[in-house]
């Protein structure tokens, strides 16, 4: 009965802002697609993207997708 939120991110150190936004969207969508392949209903998945971020070090760890259950 829960919702799955997949948030994609890219690192802000490389690529333009527009490129990082598209990359983070694609990253989140790829994870969402795999969750569907594993049996999660698509209508229970929310896909978000945050573009380029600089939240953790080393900067390469900002290239990620986070899956949360809500």
Buried (B, 14 or more C-beta within 10 A) or exposed (E): EEEBBBBBBBBBBBBEEEEBBBBBBBBBBBBBBEBEEEEBEEEBBBBBBBBBBEEEEEBEEBBBBEBEEE
